[in-house]
Amino acid sequence: MSRNDDAIIKRLNELYKVEKQSIKKLPLNINDKYALFSDLHLGDGEKVDNFVHNEETMRFALKYYKNNGYSIILLGDVEELWQFNFIKIRNRYDKSIYEILRNFSENKVHRVFGNHDMEWAKLPAPVVNKENTPHGAPEAIMLENYIFLIHGHQGDNLCDRKALHSRFWARFFKIFIPIAKKFGYENYSATQSQIPKDRERLYCNWAKDNKIILICGHTHRAIFASRSYYEWLKEQIELKESEKNRSSTDNEKLKELSKDIEELKTKLCKEKRRGRDINPLVTKGKPLPCYFNTGCGLYRKGITNIEIEGDKIRLIKWQGDKSLPLEKRRKKLWKEENLSELRKEINVKTV
């Protein structure tokens, strides 16, 4: 491992093993429901704000969760404080995103800080209920005693230990972005992970070694049960093609399967064009389902997040198309899983 990888593992171990008594703990009973979001990167609503086009979609999602009794957990980088002053962010989103969050019931909104909103480590966070405001947002949350929630920047050289340097350069280059956009510049880093491909493998292996479920954000790439959407699509194509070979005499079935395969291949090509065909977390066999990532709120046509409802966990894509009915705007990206089954599979520890 590199020196940076060693620093990441060291910080994760410190947080999980040494500082575990100070970690905020939340219950997870059969009736508990949580919606996890990260990496909204709220800005000032102007040209450099990567979130503003998804504002209505986020409001729609939050109202759904409020009306259906969910608690919200924000896994860091809610505000883009590397590029914007918080007063400008608050002025832009106070009557929309922040207002809905403030209207959740007592103790229904929780957050950890990320590298782009690290200020809330010490200051009262603007969207957290009164219980937490004297000490700011925590660095980690333990959901029940086996799901570890962090942002995902811990220990990293540029995002954690030298975050002030990174923030300086982010603010400096921000002034050139509107000019660059006139010449066709597009900020691919908004939705395409700039984190080295081995970083997520590092997280996954750490969770595997500690026999826990790790959920974070930071990379802007949605991961469910240690697999990306790209990997899942490839698996579905292989399964459909195998089924097609077994149905060689059923013409109707063959036609249906061929259609499904073409649709899946189209989605796979789109993922590849968007740069999301990053190497899988494991190279052989089925990955241990111990690592999850919420994705981000910056996609061109929506927002991804994770829902936990009692024993169920699912990855959701909130579609940005306002004309779609509710059941299509809130889309499960693939089959939900039972946490109890995942715990057995990875032999989860209790803390």
N, C-alpha and C positions, 0 to 999 in steps of 0.2 A: 504493500500500500504506500501511497505518497504521504508526505508530511501533512498535507491538508486533510487527507482521509483519516490519518491518525488523530488529528485535532477534532474532527467531527465525531469520531467514535468516542473519544475522551469526553467531549461535552455531553453527548447522549448518555453515556454511563454515569456522569456526574449528576445529571438531571434526574435520571430514572432510579439510580441506586443510592446516591449519597443525599440528594436533596428531596427525596420522595415524600418526606413528611410535610414539606411546604407546598407540594403540588395540590392544586385545587381538585377536589373530588366531587363527582356528580353521580347520582344513582342511575341505574338502568333496570327498571322493573318491567313487567309485562305491559303496563299501560303507559310507559314513558315513550315519548317521541321526540327525536332530535333531527334538525336539519343543519348540516354542516356546509359552510361556504368558506372560501378563501380567495385571496388575490383579486379583489374587486378593483383596487388601485384607483379609488375615487380621486378625480382631479378638480379642475375649476370650470369644467363645462365647455372649454374652448377647444381649439384644434389639436392640442397635444394631449387632451384627456382621452385615454383609450377606452374608458368605461361608458361615456355619456350615451352612446348609441344603444346601450343595454339597460338604461335607467328604467324605462317602462317595464321591461321584462322582469327586472329585479323587484320592482314594486309589486308586480303581479304575483311573483313567487312568494314574497314575504306576506302579502295579504292572505294567500292560500294557507300558509303555515300558521298564521295567527288564527284564522277562522277554524282550523282543524286541530288546534290544541298542541302544536309543536313548540318546543324550545329551540332557539337559534344558538348555534356555536360558530363563532367567526374565528377561523384559524390563521389570522394574520394577514398583513398587507391589505387591510381594508381601505386605508387611505394611502395615496401616493405622496408621502411626505419627503421623499428624496427630490421631487421636482416642484412641489407646490407648498405654499403656506397653508396651514390648517384653516385659518380664517376664511380664505377664499374657497376652500373645499366645503366648509360648513355653510357658507352663504349660498353655495350652489345646491347642496343636497339636504339642507336642514328641513325644508318643507316636503321632502319626498322620502328618501331612504331613512334618514335619521328619525323623522317623525313617526314612521311606521314602527321602527324598532323601539322607540320610546313608548309606544302604545301597547306593546306586549305586556302581559301580566308580570307581576313582581317575580324576580328570579327566573325569568324565561329567556333572557339574553345573556350570553357569556362570550368571552373572547380571550384569545392569547395574542401576544404581540408578534409581529414578524420583523424582518429586516427593514422594510419600508415604512413601518409605523412603530418603530422601537420606542418612540417617546412615551407610549402608554405603559411601558414597564414601570415608570415612576409617577406619571401624572394620571389624574382621573380620566379614564377613557370616556369618550362622549356618548357611547351607545350601550354602556354596561349599567345595570341596575345599581341602586344605591349601596347595596351590600358590599360591592367590590371597590367603590370609588376611592376610599382613603389610601389604598396601596397601589392603585393602577391595575393593569391587566397582568395576569400571571404568564409565565413562559410555557407552561404545560398544564393540561387537564387530564386527569385519570377518570375515564368513564367506567363506572362500576369498578372492577379491580383487574381488568385485563385488556382494556382499550386505551392506548396511550396517544394523546392528541397534542401535536406540536405544529409549528409553522413549517419547519424543515430547513432552516438556515443555520441551525446550531453548529457552532465551531468552525464554520467556513471562513476562509481568509478574507475574501472580498465582501461577503454578505454579513459577517458577524464581527470578526476581530478588527477589520479595517473598514467598517461600514461608513464611517465619517468621510473617508477618502472617496469611496464609491459615490456617496451622496453628492460630494462637491462636483465630481465629473458629470453626474447625471443632470445636475442643475445647469452646468456650463453648456453641455451639448443640447439641452432643451431649446435654447434660443435659435438653434439652426434647423430644428425639425420643420417648422412651417415653410421655410425656404426650400428645404429638401423635398417636401411633399409636392411642390410645384413641378419638380423634375421627376416625379414618379416614385419617390421614396415611400416605402411601406414598412411599418414597424412590425416585422415578423416576430420579434421577441415577445410581443404581447401575448401571442397564443402558441408559439412554438418554443419548446424548452431550450434555453441557452445553457442549462446545467449539463455538465458532462454526463454521457450516457451511463457511466459507471456509478454515478451518485445514487440513483434510485436502486441500483443493485446493492449498494452499500447499505442503504436504509433497509431493504428487504432482508439482507443477510443478518443485520443487527436485530431486527424483529424476530427472525427465525432463531437466532442464538439465544434470545431472551424469552422465547416462547410466549410472545404477546402479539396483539394486533396493533399495528402502528398506522395511524391516519394523519396525513399532513397535507400541505399545499406546496407552495414555493416554486415547483417546477413548471406550473401551468399545464401539466399533462395529466388528464384523468386516468387513474389506475384503479382497477377493481379486482380484488382477490389476486394481486400480484400480476395482473395482465392489463395491457392497454387495449383500447377499442380496436386498434389495428390488428393486434394478435388475436383478439376474439373473432374478428371478421374472417381471418385466415382459417381459424379452427372451424367456423361454421361452414365455410366453403368446402373444406375437406370432408366434413360430416355429410353435407348434402351430396357431394360427388360420390362418396361411398354408398350412400343410400340409393343414388341413381343407378349405380352398377348392380345393386341387388334387385332393382325393380325393372329389369330390362324387358319384361314382357307386358308391363302395364303402361300403355301409351299415355293415358291421362296423367298418371303419376309422373311419368318421365317429363311431360310438358310442364307440369307444375314445378318440378324440381329444377328444370332448366331455367325457368323464369326466376326462381329464387336465387339460383347461383349467379345469374347475370346481374341481378339487383345488388347482391352482396359484393360482386367484383367491382361494380360501379362505385360503391361506397368505399371499398378498399383503395381504389385508384385516387379518390378524393383525399383520403387520409394521407396517402403517399405524397400527393402534390402539395399538401399542407405541411410536409416535413415531419409527420408524426409516425414514420416507420422506423423509430429508434429501436435499437437492438432489444430483444426481450430480456427480462430480468434473470431468467435461467436459460441455459443453452440446451439442456437435456431434460426430458421428462416434464411432467406437470409441475408448475411452481407451487410452493406452499402458500396458501392464501392468507398471508400475514401482513401484507403491505397494501394500503389504499391511499389514493390521492384524490382530493376534491376537484382538481382541475382549476378552472378560473372563471371570472366573470367578464372576460374580454373577447370571447369568440365573436365573429362577425354576426352570427345569427343565433346567439343565445348564451346561456350560462349553464355550467355543470355544477352539480353538488351531490352530496351523499346524504341519504336519509337512513336513520336508524329508528325502527319502530318495534319496541319489545325485542323479540328474537330475530327480527328481519333487518337486513341491510341491503340497500339498493343504490345504484348510481343513476342519477336523474339528469336529463338535458331539458332545460326550459327553453322552448323554441321562441325566437324573436318575432315570429309572424303573428301579428295581432288578429288576423282573420281566422286563425285556427280555433276550434273549440277547445275547452279546458283539457279534455282527455288527450288531446294531441299536443297541446302546448307543454304539458308536463309529460315527458316521454321517458320511460325506463329504457336505458341504453341496452341492457340485456338482463337476463334472468336474475332475480333477487336471490340472496343466499340466507340460510339460517345460521345465526351466530353460534348457536349451540353445536351445529355440525362442524363449523370452521374451528371452533375451540378444540373439538376432539381431534380434528385432522392435524392441528399444529401443537397439540398437547399443551394448551395454554396454562401458564403459571397464574397464580393469584398473588397479589401484592400484599 
